[in-house]
Amino acid sequence: MRITVMEASDLLDVSPDFLRIALQQEKLPIGIAIKIRGSTRFKYFINPADLAKYMHISLKELEKRKERLHRFDGRSAQLDM
């Protein structure tokens, strides 16, 4: 399962920018931000197991909540840059 920054920010009820900055500063134990060489941009990776643990839910529950996001929101996955 892949979790985007948009999905994780919705699940955590924070803004995508807040989540990106927290990952860049290593303030959240749910993934990593990798600076792209020769650029000011970052690539973000959210670890589903770490996100579920942080939210105190099972991976199965995380998957259900992710599905509900798309069912009610209708938003398609976006690039995390």
N, CA, C and O atoms as a GROMACS GRO file, in nm:
protein
  324
    1MET      N    1   0.085  -0.118   0.000
    1MET     CA    2   0.000   0.000   0.000
    1MET      C    3   0.089   0.124   0.000
    1MET      O    4   0.189   0.130   0.072
    2ARG      N    5   0.053   0.220  -0.081
    2ARG     CA    6   0.125   0.347  -0.088
    2ARG      C    7   0.038   0.455  -0.027
    2ARG      O    8  -0.083   0.461  -0.052
    3ILE      N    9   0.099   0.541   0.054
    3ILE     CA   10   0.029   0.653   0.116
    3ILE      C   11   0.095   0.781   0.067
    3ILE      O   12   0.216   0.799   0.083
    4THR      N   13   0.016   0.870   0.009
    4THR     CA   14   0.070   0.997  -0.037
    4THR      C   15   0.070   1.099   0.077
    4THR      O   16   0.008   1.078   0.181
    5VAL      N   17   0.140   1.209   0.056
    5VAL     CA   18   0.140   1.318   0.154
    5VAL      C   19  -0.002   1.371   0.172
    5VAL      O   20  -0.044   1.399   0.284
    6MET      N   21  -0.076   1.384   0.062
    6MET     CA   22  -0.214   1.433   0.072
    6MET      C   23  -0.300   1.339   0.157
    6MET      O   24  -0.376   1.384   0.242
    7GLU      N   25  -0.288   1.209   0.134
    7GLU     CA   26  -0.365   1.112   0.211
    7GLU      C   27  -0.326   1.116   0.358
    7GLU      O   28  -0.412   1.119   0.446
    8ALA      N   29  -0.196   1.115   0.386
    8ALA     CA   30  -0.149   1.116   0.524
    8ALA      C   31  -0.193   1.244   0.595
    8ALA      O   32  -0.232   1.240   0.712
    9SER      N   33  -0.186   1.357   0.526
    9SER     CA   34  -0.228   1.482   0.590
    9SER      C   35  -0.378   1.480   0.620
    9SER      O   36  -0.420   1.529   0.725
   10ASP      N   37  -0.458   1.423   0.531
   10ASP     CA   38  -0.601   1.409   0.558
   10ASP      C   39  -0.626   1.315   0.676
   10ASP      O   40  -0.708   1.344   0.763
   11LEU      N   41  -0.555   1.204   0.679
   11LEU     CA   42  -0.573   1.107   0.787
   11LEU      C   43  -0.531   1.164   0.922
   11LEU      O   44  -0.590   1.130   1.025
   12LEU      N   45  -0.430   1.249   0.922
   12LEU     CA   46  -0.380   1.309   1.046
   12LEU      C   47  -0.448   1.443   1.078
   12LEU      O   48  -0.425   1.500   1.185
   13ASP      N   49  -0.530   1.491   0.986
   13ASP     CA   50  -0.601   1.619   1.002
   13ASP      C   51  -0.503   1.736   1.020
   13ASP      O   52  -0.520   1.821   1.107
   14VAL      N   53  -0.402   1.737   0.934
   14VAL     CA   54  -0.306   1.848   0.928
   14VAL      C   55  -0.294   1.890   0.782
   14VAL      O   56  -0.337   1.817   0.692
   15SER      N   57  -0.237   2.005   0.758
   15SER     CA   58  -0.219   2.050   0.620
   15SER      C   59  -0.104   1.973   0.554
   15SER      O   60  -0.013   1.927   0.622
   16PRO      N   61  -0.109   1.959   0.422
   16PRO     CA   62   0.002   1.893   0.352
   16PRO      C   63   0.136   1.964   0.376
   16PRO      O   64   0.239   1.899   0.389
   17ASP      N   65   0.133   2.097   0.380
   17ASP     CA   66   0.258   2.171   0.405
   17ASP      C   67   0.314   2.141   0.544
   17ASP      O   68   0.435   2.124   0.560
   18PHE      N   69   0.226   2.135   0.644
   18PHE     CA   70   0.270   2.101   0.779
   18PHE      C   71   0.339   1.965   0.778
   18PHE      O   72   0.446   1.948   0.836
   19LEU      N   73   0.276   1.868   0.713
   19LEU     CA   74   0.331   1.732   0.708
   19LEU      C   75   0.466   1.730   0.636
   19LEU      O   76   0.560   1.666   0.682
   20ARG      N   77   0.475   1.799   0.524
   20ARG     CA   78   0.602   1.803   0.449
   20ARG      C   79   0.715   1.862   0.534
   20ARG      O   80   0.824   1.806   0.540
   21ILE      N   81   0.687   1.973   0.600
   21ILE     CA   82   0.790   2.038   0.683
   21ILE      C   83   0.828   1.948   0.801
   21ILE      O   84   0.946   1.936   0.834
   22ALA      N   85   0.729   1.885   0.863
   22ALA     CA   86   0.758   1.794   0.975
   22ALA      C   87   0.845   1.678   0.929
   22ALA      O   88   0.935   1.635   1.002
   23LEU      N   89   0.821   1.626   0.810
   23LEU     CA   90   0.905   1.518   0.757
   23LEU      C   91   1.045   1.568   0.725
   23LEU      O   92   1.143   1.499   0.752
   24GLN      N   93   1.055   1.688   0.668
   24GLN     CA   94   1.186   1.744   0.638
   24GLN      C   95   1.268   1.763   0.765
   24GLN      O   96   1.390   1.742   0.765
   25GLN      N   97   1.202   1.802   0.874
   25GLN     CA   98   1.270   1.828   1.001
   25GLN      C   99   1.277   1.704   1.090
   25GLN      O  100   1.320   1.712   1.205
   26GLU      N  101   1.234   1.590   1.037
   26GLU     CA  102   1.235   1.463   1.111
   26GLU      C  103   1.159   1.472   1.243
   26GLU      O  104   1.203   1.418   1.344
   27LYS      N  105   1.045   1.541   1.241
   27LYS     CA  106   0.962   1.560   1.361
   27LYS      C  107   0.853   1.455   1.374
   27LYS      O  108   0.796   1.438   1.482
   28LEU      N  109   0.821   1.384   1.265
   28LEU     CA  110   0.718   1.280   1.268
   28LEU      C  111   0.780   1.146   1.229
   28LEU      O  112   0.850   1.138   1.128
   29PRO      N  113   0.756   1.042   1.308
   29PRO     CA  114   0.818   0.911   1.281
   29PRO      C  115   0.736   0.826   1.184
   29PRO      O  116   0.719   0.706   1.206
   30ILE      N  117   0.686   0.887   1.077
   30ILE     CA  118   0.598   0.813   0.985
   30ILE      C  119   0.657   0.798   0.845
   30ILE      O  120   0.597   0.733   0.760
   31GLY      N  121   0.771   0.858   0.821
   31GLY     CA  122   0.830   0.851   0.688
   31GLY      C  123   0.952   0.940   0.679
   31GLY      O  124   1.007   0.985   0.780
   32ILE      N  125   0.994   0.965   0.555
   32ILE     CA  126   1.114   1.046   0.534
   32ILE      C  127   1.094   1.145   0.420
   32ILE      O  128   1.009   1.126   0.332
   33ALA      N  129   1.174   1.249   0.424
   33ALA     CA  130   1.183   1.346   0.314
   33ALA      C  131   1.326   1.340   0.262
   33ALA      O  132   1.421   1.355   0.339
   34ILE      N  133   1.340   1.320   0.134
   34ILE     CA  134   1.473   1.312   0.073
   34ILE      C  135   1.490   1.429  -0.021
   34ILE      O  136   1.411   1.448  -0.114
   35LYS      N  137   1.594   1.509   0.004
   35LYS     CA  138   1.621   1.625  -0.081
   35LYS      C  139   1.676   1.576  -0.215
   35LYS      O  140   1.767   1.495  -0.220
   36ILE      N  141   1.619   1.628  -0.322
   36ILE     CA  142   1.663   1.592  -0.456
   36ILE      C  143   1.792   1.667  -0.485
   36ILE      O  144   1.798   1.789  -0.475
   37ARG      N  145   1.894   1.591  -0.523
   37ARG     CA  146   2.026   1.649  -0.547
   37ARG      C  147   2.018   1.759  -0.654
   37ARG      O  148   1.956   1.740  -0.758
   38GLY      N  149   2.082   1.873  -0.626
   38GLY     CA  150   2.085   1.984  -0.720
   38GLY      C  151   1.955   2.060  -0.730
   38GLY      O  152   1.932   2.134  -0.825
   39SER      N  153   1.868   2.042  -0.632
   39SER     CA  154   1.736   2.105  -0.634
   39SER      C  155   1.699   2.151  -0.494
   39SER      O  156   1.762   2.112  -0.396
   40THR      N  157   1.597   2.233  -0.486
   40THR     CA  158   1.544   2.273  -0.356
   40THR      C  159   1.423   2.186  -0.319
   40THR      O  160   1.361   2.208  -0.214
   41ARG      N  161   1.390   2.090  -0.403
   41ARG     CA  162   1.272   2.006  -0.384
   41ARG      C  163   1.304   1.879  -0.305
   41ARG      O  164   1.420   1.836  -0.295
   42PHE      N  165   1.198   1.820  -0.251
   42PHE     CA  166   1.209   1.697  -0.174
   42PHE      C  167   1.116   1.591  -0.232
   42PHE      O  168   1.016   1.623  -0.296
   43LYS      N  169   1.151   1.466  -0.209
   43LYS     CA  170   1.064   1.351  -0.239
   43LYS      C  171   1.023   1.294  -0.104
   43LYS      O  172   1.106   1.280  -0.014
   44TYR      N  173   0.895   1.260  -0.091
   44TYR     CA  174   0.842   1.215   0.038
   44TYR      C  175   0.799   1.069   0.031
   44TYR      O  176   0.738   1.026  -0.066
   45PHE      N  177   0.831   0.995   0.136
   45PHE     CA  178   0.791   0.855   0.148
   45PHE      C  179   0.725   0.836   0.284
   45PHE      O  180   0.786   0.859   0.388
   46ILE      N  181   0.599   0.792   0.282
   46ILE     CA  182   0.525   0.764   0.405
   46ILE      C  183   0.523   0.612   0.422
   46ILE      O  184   0.482   0.540   0.331
   47ASN      N  185   0.567   0.564   0.537
   47ASN     CA  186   0.566   0.422   0.566
   47ASN      C  187   0.430   0.387   0.628
   47ASN      O  188   0.400   0.434   0.738
   48PRO      N  189   0.349   0.307   0.559
   48PRO     CA  190   0.215   0.275   0.612
   48PRO      C  191   0.217   0.214   0.752
   48PRO      O  192   0.132   0.248   0.835
   49ALA      N  193   0.311   0.125   0.779
   49ALA     CA  194   0.318   0.062   0.912
   49ALA      C  195   0.349   0.165   1.019
   49ALA      O  196   0.290   0.163   1.127
   50ASP      N  197   0.441   0.257   0.989
   50ASP     CA  198   0.475   0.362   1.086
   50ASP      C  199   0.360   0.459   1.106
   50ASP      O  200   0.336   0.505   1.218
   51LEU      N  201   0.288   0.490   0.998
   51LEU     CA  202   0.172   0.579   1.010
   51LEU      C  203   0.063   0.513   1.094
   51LEU      O  204   0.005   0.578   1.182
   52ALA      N  205   0.035   0.386   1.070
   52ALA     CA  206  -0.066   0.314   1.149
   52ALA      C  207  -0.026   0.311   1.297
   52ALA      O  208  -0.110   0.334   1.384
   53LYS      N  209   0.100   0.284   1.323
   53LYS     CA  210   0.149   0.280   1.462
   53LYS      C  211   0.133   0.418   1.526
   53LYS      O  212   0.088   0.428   1.641
   54TYR      N  213   0.169   0.523   1.455
   54TYR     CA  214   0.158   0.660   1.507
   54TYR      C  215   0.012   0.694   1.538
   54TYR      O  216  -0.016   0.765   1.635
   55MET      N  217  -0.080   0.644   1.454
   55MET     CA  218  -0.223   0.672   1.473
   55MET      C  219  -0.288   0.574   1.571
   55MET      O  220  -0.407   0.587   1.602
   56HIS      N  221  -0.212   0.476   1.620
   56HIS     CA  222  -0.263   0.374   1.713
   56HIS      C  223  -0.377   0.294   1.651
   56HIS      O  224  -0.479   0.268   1.716
   57ILE      N  225  -0.357   0.254   1.525
   57ILE     CA  226  -0.455   0.171   1.455
   57ILE      C  227  -0.380   0.060   1.381
   57ILE      O  228  -0.258   0.065   1.366
   58SER      N  229  -0.454  -0.040   1.335
   58SER     CA  230  -0.393  -0.149   1.259
   58SER      C  231  -0.373  -0.106   1.113
   58SER      O  232  -0.432  -0.009   1.066
   59LEU      N  233  -0.288  -0.180   1.043
   59LEU     CA  234  -0.269  -0.155   0.900
   59LEU      C  235  -0.400  -0.174   0.824
   59LEU      O  236  -0.430  -0.101   0.730
   60LYS      N  237  -0.477  -0.273   0.866
   60LYS     CA  238  -0.606  -0.298   0.801
   60LYS      C  239  -0.700  -0.178   0.819
   60LYS      O  240  -0.769  -0.138   0.725
   61GLU      N  241  -0.701  -0.121   0.939
   61GLU     CA  242  -0.784  -0.002   0.964
   61GLU      C  243  -0.732   0.117   0.883
   61GLU      O  244  -0.812   0.196   0.832
   62LEU      N  245  -0.601   0.131   0.871
   62LEU     CA  246  -0.544   0.239   0.791
   62LEU      C  247  -0.590   0.226   0.646
   62LEU      O  248  -0.627   0.324   0.582
   63GLU      N  249  -0.587   0.104   0.595
   63GLU     CA  250  -0.631   0.080   0.457
   63GLU      C  251  -0.779   0.118   0.439
   63GLU      O  252  -0.816   0.177   0.338
   64LYS      N  253  -0.862   0.082   0.536
   64LYS     CA  254  -1.004   0.118   0.531
   64LYS      C  255  -1.023   0.269   0.530
   64LYS      O  256  -1.103   0.323   0.453
   65ARG      N  257  -0.949   0.338   0.617
   65ARG     CA  258  -0.961   0.484   0.624
   65ARG      C  259  -0.913   0.550   0.495
   65ARG      O  260  -0.970   0.649   0.450
   66LYS      N  261  -0.808   0.494   0.436
   66LYS     CA  262  -0.758   0.547   0.309
   66LYS      C  263  -0.864   0.530   0.201
   66LYS      O  264  -0.888   0.623   0.122
   67GLU      N  265  -0.928   0.415   0.196
   67GLU     CA  266  -1.033   0.391   0.097
   67GLU      C  267  -1.149   0.488   0.116
   67GLU      O  268  -1.205   0.539   0.019
   68ARG      N  269  -1.185   0.515   0.242
   68ARG     CA  270  -1.294   0.609   0.270
   68ARG      C  271  -1.260   0.750   0.224
   68ARG      O  272  -1.348   0.823   0.177
   69LEU      N  273  -1.134   0.789   0.236
   69LEU     CA  274  -1.092   0.921   0.188
   69LEU      C  275  -1.129   0.938   0.042
   69LEU      O  276  -1.184   1.040   0.002
   70HIS      N  277  -1.097   0.838  -0.037
   70HIS     CA  278  -1.121   0.846  -0.181
   70HIS      C  279  -1.268   0.830  -0.216
   70HIS      O  280  -1.316   0.889  -0.313
   71ARG      N  281  -1.340   0.752  -0.138
   71ARG     CA  282  -1.482   0.731  -0.163
   71ARG      C  283  -1.560   0.861  -0.142
   71ARG      O  284  -1.647   0.894  -0.222
   72PHE      N  285  -1.529   0.933  -0.034
   72PHE     CA  286  -1.604   1.054  -0.002
   72PHE      C  287  -1.547   1.178  -0.069
   72PHE      O  288  -1.620   1.273  -0.097
   73ASP      N  289  -1.418   1.177  -0.093
   73ASP     CA  290  -1.352   1.295  -0.148
   73ASP      C  291  -1.352   1.295  -0.300
   73ASP      O  292  -1.364   1.400  -0.362
   74GLY      N  293  -1.337   1.177  -0.359
   74GLY     CA  294  -1.330   1.168  -0.504
   74GLY      C  295  -1.198   1.218  -0.560
   74GLY      O  296  -1.183   1.230  -0.682
   75ARG      N  297  -1.104   1.247  -0.474
   75ARG     CA  298  -0.975   1.300  -0.519
   75ARG      C  299  -0.886   1.185  -0.564
   75ARG      O  300  -0.880   1.081  -0.499
   76SER      N  301  -0.818   1.205  -0.674
   76SER     CA  302  -0.722   1.104  -0.718
   76SER      C  303  -0.587   1.133  -0.656
   76SER      O  304  -0.560   1.245  -0.612
   77ALA      N  305  -0.502   1.031  -0.651
   77ALA     CA  306  -0.369   1.048  -0.594
   77ALA      C  307  -0.291   1.154  -0.670
   77ALA      O  308  -0.301   1.165  -0.792
   78GLN      N  309  -0.213   1.232  -0.595
   78GLN     CA  310  -0.134   1.339  -0.655
   78GLN      C  311   0.013   1.311  -0.630
   78GLN      O  312   0.049   1.235  -0.540
   79LEU      N  313   0.098   1.373  -0.710
   79LEU     CA  314   0.242   1.359  -0.690
   79LEU      C  315   0.283   1.427  -0.562
   79LEU      O  316   0.229   1.533  -0.528
   80ASP      N  317   0.376   1.369  -0.491
   80ASP     CA  318   0.423   1.424  -0.364
   80ASP      C  319   0.553   1.499  -0.383
   80ASP      O  320   0.660   1.451  -0.345
   81MET      N  321   0.545   1.613  -0.442
   81MET     CA  322   0.667   1.694  -0.459
   81MET      C  323   0.640   1.834  -0.415
   81MET      O  324   0.729   1.919  -0.422
   0.00000   0.00000   0.00000
